[in-house]
Amino acid sequence: MKKHLRIAVLFSISGFCTLASYVPANACSAASKETNPKILVQNAEIIVRATAVGYGDPPPPDSRIRFIEFRVEEVLKGEESPNTFLIRGILTDKDDFNDRPVPYDYVRPMGRDGSCSARHYKQGAEFLLFLKRHDISEKDSREWGDITPYWASMAATNEQLNHADDAWLLWVKGFLKKDP
């Protein structure tokens, strides 16, 4: 009888230890090296301050993510930046400002779970976008557009700006002057 009790206690302790050590996995815990703001600026092909104008296409039948048209207000980096372009995302009426100190080393709050990138944009708001071009022969290019901010997991590639003198915008401009 003592042997059965000892085995039951061992199984109970083992089960408790397993449950106590359980930590819920964050789907976005593997961040890219571009969470380092200096590397982010250096690796982006195009950096622009742009306004989310509105949806640029009808919704696809199987997704709520649509192409959003952006109007370029200022080019910080990249010689062949278009005046307008499309990015897949979701328009919202809510602000989503980064809550971390500048320079940002992490994506804004709406990008911290799920897709590992913030895909919500407030219509009429300005964003600082760090973009890369897709290879036009790749399937992703057809699905996600010619240029994208979704190239660096958990990095601040598409942050909403508070105003034209936003601290993140000023930091990026200052860094580009030192290290173009």
Phi, psi and omega in degrees: 000319179299323180298317179295320179294318179297318178295318179297318179295317179298316177296320179296315179296316179300316179295318178298316180297321179296314180293321181293330181272357180290127175237124180302134181281135174268123182300339184247031184283342180267096182272155178278167178294342181286359171294341170286117186302325180294317179293322178302311180297317182294322186273345177289137177280323182225136172231123181224154166262121186219154180257135174282107187279313183164181179292140182253002181203164174289154182293141173292152186296334187246017184208145173271352177278126182232171174282129176253134178275133176243139176253126182285126177262328183201136176259123178261328181208140177109118184281332183251053179274132178287161176284328174222156177200169181246140174228138176289135179180193182231127175281143179220165176259009182255141172287152178216072181278146177293136183258012180259164179287151176280138004282139184294133178241018183198151181297157178293164188308320183291354179253011188268003171209158181086256188278351181072010175219143176284123183243008178259137182226133177278125180298132180088350181273157177263148181225147171263114188249127175256111192244153170228151177275143173273150169290120186296345178275348181280148177301321180303325181297319179290325182276327188245357177100172184288326177232154186211147170267000186264054184243355183222104184304128176068008179270160183276063186274349184208061185276137176288138180262145177284323183190180183293342177254027181305139184299323179294316178299314180295322178297314181298315178300317179296319179294319179296327177293323180283321189224072184292000000 
